Amino acid sequence: MMLNMSKALKDCRLLLIEDERIIREIMSRFFTAIGIREFDDFSTAESGWEAVVTKGKPYDVLIVDLNLPGVSGGTFIKKLREINHPKARSVPIIVMTGENSPSTYKSLEPFNISSYLIKPVSQDGIKAAIEKALSGHVARTTPVRSSIIHEKSRF
């Protein structure tokens, strides 16, 4: 059975953890443009933790920047996968980072990352990553650089 991705995106509940305000704003526009209606964004891993673990918000996909102030995105991901909470251990995670570090990707491999995106990302790149995450895709340790970058959507 073919999954209707427009419907899946429309019904997707997404959490973005990104410390750069301008990137959160651009990503919010991307999410709206691709049909995602329900998303939250936070600037710190601690705020994301509160939403996911403490409040138990049921997200379908998490997009996490690795370089965050305070608790890093990598530490957030590791702790999330280690807790005894079934949704936290299985929710698809997309890593978004400005650094292309194979050792970082390798260190996150045990935590079933759906995609690794290197900034800047395009709207088409983020849409493809979210669709892969919703389909259950687990990445290998090779990062993906968005192949289509529109000048107005660059950050």
Backbone bond lengths (Angstrom), bond angles and torsions (degrees), N, CA, C in turn:
res aa  C-N    CA-C-N  psi(-1)  N-CA   C-N-CA  omega(-1)  CA-C   N-CA-C  phi
1 M - - - 1.446 - - 1.518 108.80 -
2 M 1.325 116.84 131.13 1.460 122.30 -178.21 1.521 109.97 -83.59
3 L 1.314 116.84 127.44 1.462 122.16 179.07 1.518 108.76 -78.61
4 N 1.323 117.21 128.56 1.455 122.03 176.92 1.518 107.79 -78.07
5 M 1.337 117.48 103.50 1.461 121.27 -174.07 1.517 112.35 -67.77
6 S 1.340 119.23 -32.20 1.471 119.93 177.36 1.515 109.30 -60.38
7 K 1.328 116.55 -44.34 1.459 120.43 179.25 1.524 109.99 -67.09
8 A 1.339 117.18 -41.98 1.460 119.91 179.88 1.529 110.65 -61.55
9 L 1.324 117.71 -42.57 1.460 120.36 178.14 1.522 110.98 -65.66
10 K 1.306 116.94 -40.39 1.465 121.74 -179.54 1.521 111.07 -61.68
11 D 1.319 116.75 -35.03 1.461 121.71 -177.06 1.540 113.22 -94.73
12 C 1.323 116.96 -0.72 1.459 121.77 -176.49 1.534 111.14 -72.77
13 R 1.333 115.37 133.88 1.472 121.83 172.52 1.521 106.67 -105.69
14 L 1.322 116.32 117.49 1.447 121.29 -168.81 1.530 111.57 -121.60
15 L 1.314 116.07 144.35 1.463 122.50 174.66 1.521 108.72 -122.09
16 L 1.331 115.42 128.04 1.456 122.63 175.41 1.521 108.42 -111.37
17 I 1.334 116.81 127.89 1.457 121.80 173.29 1.526 106.57 -116.80
18 E 1.323 115.21 108.10 1.469 123.32 -174.39 1.518 108.09 -150.41
19 D 1.330 117.69 127.14 1.464 119.87 -175.94 1.524 114.40 -80.11
20 E 1.308 119.22 -22.42 1.466 121.75 -178.80 1.531 110.86 -82.53
21 R 1.328 115.97 116.66 1.468 121.82 -177.25 1.529 111.93 -56.05
22 I 1.330 117.57 -46.38 1.462 120.56 -176.94 1.527 111.18 -62.73
23 I 1.324 116.99 -36.86 1.470 120.04 178.26 1.528 109.62 -68.21
24 R 1.335 118.10 -40.71 1.474 120.15 176.30 1.523 110.58 -60.18
25 E 1.325 117.42 -39.94 1.467 120.54 179.23 1.523 111.42 -65.99
26 I 1.323 116.96 -45.05 1.466 120.65 179.06 1.528 110.17 -63.79
27 M 1.323 116.82 -44.58 1.465 119.84 179.46 1.528 110.81 -62.80
28 S 1.316 117.57 -37.86 1.475 120.76 177.30 1.523 110.17 -60.27
29 R 1.330 116.40 -41.55 1.482 119.53 177.26 1.525 110.27 -65.58
30 F 1.333 116.95 -41.44 1.467 120.52 176.49 1.532 110.26 -57.97
31 F 1.330 116.53 -49.12 1.467 120.36 -178.00 1.526 111.06 -57.92
32 T 1.313 116.60 -45.94 1.462 121.41 179.72 1.529 110.30 -62.57
33 A 1.332 117.03 -44.04 1.463 121.58 -178.23 1.528 112.43 -63.85
34 I 1.328 118.23 -33.50 1.472 119.99 -178.49 1.531 112.00 -90.68
35 G 1.335 116.46 1.52 1.464 119.67 172.68 1.507 116.39 101.74
36 I 1.325 118.43 3.85 1.465 120.06 178.12 1.520 107.85 -79.32
37 R 1.313 115.37 122.58 1.467 119.94 -175.31 1.518 113.21 -101.14
38 E 1.318 117.74 -21.10 1.456 120.08 -175.85 1.530 110.06 -123.16
39 F 1.336 115.12 108.21 1.459 119.93 177.99 1.525 109.99 -150.85
40 D 1.326 113.84 150.35 1.456 122.04 175.06 1.516 107.19 -121.42
41 D 1.333 115.92 151.89 1.456 118.70 173.24 1.521 109.54 -134.89
42 F 1.317 114.11 142.23 1.461 122.16 -179.86 1.515 108.99 -133.57
43 S 1.328 115.64 153.66 1.462 120.44 -178.21 1.523 113.20 -96.01
44 T 1.326 117.76 -8.54 1.470 120.06 -179.93 1.528 111.01 -134.01
45 A 1.322 114.53 155.05 1.464 120.21 176.22 1.524 110.38 -64.36
46 E 1.331 117.05 -34.99 1.467 120.45 -179.44 1.532 111.14 -61.77
47 S 1.330 117.68 -41.43 1.468 121.11 177.99 1.525 110.86 -66.81
48 G 1.324 116.52 -39.81 1.463 120.35 176.57 1.517 111.56 -63.89
49 W 1.339 116.07 -40.22 1.467 121.06 177.79 1.521 110.14 -60.03
50 E 1.316 116.52 -44.99 1.462 120.33 -179.70 1.528 111.02 -59.93
51 A 1.331 116.97 -43.07 1.465 120.20 179.66 1.523 111.97 -65.61
52 V 1.327 117.13 -46.45 1.472 121.68 -174.58 1.524 112.05 -76.83
53 V 1.335 116.91 -48.96 1.464 120.61 -170.75 1.523 112.01 -94.50
54 T 1.316 116.71 -54.10 1.459 119.74 -175.40 1.525 112.04 -67.86
55 K 1.333 115.98 -49.04 1.474 119.99 -178.44 1.521 112.24 -88.43
56 G 1.312 117.62 -16.70 1.465 121.86 176.94 1.517 114.89 67.32
57 K 1.340 117.32 32.93 1.464 119.31 178.59 1.527 109.23 -64.20
58 P 1.312 116.98 133.79 1.471 120.94 -174.96 1.539 113.38 -86.41
59 Y 1.306 117.15 82.07 1.463 120.75 178.67 1.518 110.18 -83.05
60 D 1.349 114.75 147.60 1.459 121.09 176.86 1.523 111.79 -92.09
61 V 1.340 116.37 -27.37 1.465 122.27 -179.00 1.531 108.37 -148.01
62 L 1.337 115.89 140.18 1.461 121.94 172.41 1.522 107.89 -114.40
63 I 1.330 116.50 136.42 1.460 121.55 171.87 1.525 105.80 -115.92
64 V 1.326 116.21 119.79 1.459 120.95 -171.25 1.531 110.77 -125.19
65 D 1.336 115.56 123.68 1.462 121.45 171.43 1.526 107.03 -75.28
66 L 1.309 117.57 142.62 1.464 119.69 -179.12 1.520 112.83 -81.17
67 N 1.319 117.17 -34.29 1.466 121.21 -175.53 1.521 110.04 -96.70
68 L 1.318 115.67 89.07 1.464 122.51 -178.98 1.521 109.22 -116.58
69 P 1.338 116.79 153.43 1.469 118.50 174.76 1.528 109.85 -71.05
70 G 1.317 117.05 149.68 1.468 119.92 -178.39 1.512 109.92 74.42
71 V 1.310 116.62 -121.42 1.464 122.37 179.08 1.531 108.64 -73.90
72 S 1.322 116.99 126.50 1.469 120.47 -179.14 1.525 111.11 -71.30
73 G 1.335 115.14 161.22 1.454 119.66 175.89 1.517 112.17 -62.20
74 G 1.335 116.73 -36.67 1.465 120.36 178.23 1.512 112.16 -63.05
75 T 1.333 116.82 -43.28 1.466 120.87 177.71 1.523 110.55 -65.29
76 F 1.328 117.06 -40.88 1.468 121.68 177.01 1.525 110.11 -56.39
77 I 1.327 116.21 -48.98 1.469 121.25 -178.42 1.530 110.60 -61.83
78 K 1.319 117.16 -47.39 1.472 120.84 -179.35 1.522 111.17 -60.18
79 K 1.330 117.36 -46.91 1.475 121.25 -179.68 1.523 110.89 -64.62
80 L 1.333 116.88 -39.75 1.462 120.95 -179.94 1.529 110.88 -61.95
81 R 1.317 116.45 -42.29 1.463 120.40 -179.43 1.526 112.74 -72.39
82 E 1.325 117.59 -21.24 1.463 121.12 -177.38 1.524 114.15 -86.81
83 I 1.330 118.48 -19.98 1.465 119.05 -175.61 1.519 111.05 -75.14
84 N 1.303 116.27 158.60 1.459 122.28 -178.18 1.528 109.76 -89.68
85 H 1.315 115.08 70.24 1.463 122.09 179.64 1.525 105.85 -143.67
86 P 1.335 118.64 113.31 1.463 120.54 -170.27 1.528 114.59 -57.28
87 K 1.322 118.48 -41.47 1.465 119.88 -178.19 1.526 110.30 -68.41
88 A 1.325 117.88 -41.19 1.470 121.06 -180.00 1.527 110.96 -63.17
89 R 1.303 116.65 -32.92 1.467 120.28 -178.62 1.523 112.44 -79.10
90 S 1.351 116.88 -18.42 1.460 118.71 -174.05 1.528 115.19 -118.48
91 V 1.325 118.45 -11.25 1.463 119.44 -177.68 1.530 109.63 -60.94
92 P 1.335 117.57 133.66 1.466 119.79 179.10 1.531 111.22 -63.99
93 I 1.336 115.73 137.83 1.458 121.71 -179.94 1.525 109.12 -123.47
94 I 1.325 114.45 130.79 1.458 122.58 172.78 1.527 106.56 -106.85
95 V 1.320 116.72 125.32 1.458 121.32 177.21 1.522 107.65 -93.13
96 M 1.338 115.37 132.40 1.451 121.33 177.90 1.528 107.10 -125.41
97 T 1.325 116.22 126.09 1.460 119.37 -175.83 1.523 110.92 -149.55
98 G 1.301 115.93 157.77 1.451 121.42 175.67 1.514 112.49 -90.13
99 E 1.311 117.38 -6.79 1.457 121.84 -176.94 1.524 111.51 -108.77
100 N 1.309 115.28 138.48 1.457 121.04 177.12 1.522 107.68 -103.81
101 S 1.339 115.90 87.33 1.459 121.08 -175.34 1.523 110.64 -120.83
102 P 1.335 117.27 103.28 1.464 119.93 179.29 1.531 113.39 -55.08
103 S 1.333 117.93 -34.17 1.468 119.15 -179.86 1.531 111.05 -67.29
104 T 1.329 117.06 -33.43 1.469 120.42 176.92 1.521 110.07 -66.18
105 Y 1.335 116.64 -45.93 1.462 119.74 179.66 1.526 110.52 -61.66
106 K 1.325 115.02 -41.23 1.470 119.90 179.76 1.531 110.70 -63.01
107 S 1.341 117.05 -38.97 1.474 120.08 -179.50 1.523 112.17 -67.96
108 L 1.321 117.29 -24.22 1.467 120.81 -179.42 1.533 112.52 -94.58
109 E 1.316 117.31 -7.59 1.458 121.81 -177.51 1.532 114.04 -51.72
110 P 1.338 120.91 -40.59 1.468 119.84 -179.36 1.539 114.28 -66.29
111 F 1.336 116.60 -10.02 1.461 119.44 -173.89 1.522 113.47 -101.06
112 N 1.336 116.77 17.32 1.470 122.84 173.25 1.525 113.22 51.07
113 I 1.318 115.53 60.65 1.457 121.91 177.06 1.531 107.93 -76.21
114 S 1.330 116.20 135.20 1.455 120.72 -178.63 1.528 112.05 -75.31
115 S 1.331 116.89 -45.61 1.467 121.93 178.96 1.520 109.76 -150.22
116 Y 1.328 114.92 152.60 1.463 122.42 172.42 1.521 106.03 -115.34
117 L 1.309 117.73 119.18 1.465 121.62 179.30 1.522 109.51 -114.14
118 I 1.327 115.83 133.19 1.454 121.41 177.01 1.529 107.67 -99.89
119 K 1.334 115.20 127.84 1.463 120.22 178.45 1.526 109.23 -69.42
120 P 1.314 118.21 146.61 1.462 126.91 2.58 1.527 110.74 -79.84
121 V 1.306 115.95 148.84 1.463 121.42 177.77 1.523 109.25 -109.88
122 S 1.303 115.05 152.95 1.465 120.53 177.27 1.519 109.22 -100.36
123 Q 1.299 115.83 165.75 1.464 120.81 175.97 1.525 110.22 -60.82
124 D 1.327 117.11 -42.43 1.467 120.31 178.71 1.529 111.48 -65.18
125 G 1.332 116.28 -37.49 1.462 120.47 178.73 1.515 112.09 -65.58
126 I 1.324 117.29 -43.25 1.459 120.04 -179.54 1.533 110.11 -69.86
127 K 1.320 116.61 -36.68 1.479 119.74 178.00 1.533 109.99 -62.83
128 A 1.327 116.86 -45.95 1.467 120.33 179.69 1.528 110.82 -61.50
129 A 1.333 116.96 -41.16 1.468 120.28 -179.95 1.532 111.17 -64.98
130 I 1.322 117.18 -41.04 1.471 120.66 179.13 1.526 110.11 -65.96
131 E 1.320 116.94 -42.65 1.470 120.06 178.15 1.527 111.08 -61.40
132 K 1.327 117.19 -41.65 1.467 120.50 176.85 1.527 110.61 -62.35
133 A 1.328 115.96 -43.39 1.470 120.34 -179.99 1.526 110.52 -60.97
134 L 1.316 116.92 -43.77 1.464 120.79 -179.34 1.524 112.16 -66.55
135 S 1.332 116.15 -24.99 1.475 119.66 179.69 1.527 112.35 -86.84
136 G 1.356 117.20 -1.85 1.458 120.50 178.46 1.515 114.74 92.19
137 H 1.319 117.88 9.85 1.465 122.55 -178.90 1.534 111.43 -61.82
138 V 1.331 116.16 136.82 1.466 122.36 172.68 1.521 106.82 -120.52
139 A 1.347 116.26 125.53 1.460 121.89 -175.95 1.515 111.93 -77.07
140 R 1.291 114.53 158.03 1.445 121.25 166.69 1.524 105.44 -88.97
141 T 1.293 119.02 -169.45 1.466 120.29 -173.70 1.527 113.79 -86.82
142 T 1.306 117.91 24.24 1.457 120.75 178.64 1.518 110.17 -103.30
143 P 1.334 118.08 119.70 1.459 120.37 179.61 1.523 111.88 -72.80
144 V 1.304 115.97 160.08 1.458 121.94 179.86 1.515 108.38 -117.24
145 R 1.314 115.70 126.23 1.460 120.22 172.67 1.520 105.83 -100.48
146 S 1.331 117.10 129.50 1.453 120.54 179.49 1.517 109.59 -56.16
147 S 1.329 116.15 131.08 1.452 119.62 -177.17 1.521 112.19 -85.45
148 I 1.311 117.31 -21.23 1.458 120.99 -179.33 1.522 107.43 -116.09
149 I 1.304 116.05 111.65 1.453 120.19 178.78 1.524 107.56 -121.21
150 H 1.305 116.40 113.56 1.453 121.69 177.60 1.515 108.49 -84.88
151 E 1.340 116.87 135.58 1.453 120.95 -175.05 1.523 112.50 -53.50
152 K 1.322 119.41 -40.73 1.461 121.89 -177.76 1.519 112.26 -72.58
153 S 1.324 119.11 -22.26 1.459 120.98 -177.02 1.520 111.99 -99.44
154 R 1.312 117.76 5.42 1.464 120.96 -179.19 1.511 112.11 -75.06
155 F 1.302 115.93 142.99 1.464 120.22 172.10 1.492 109.81 -143.45
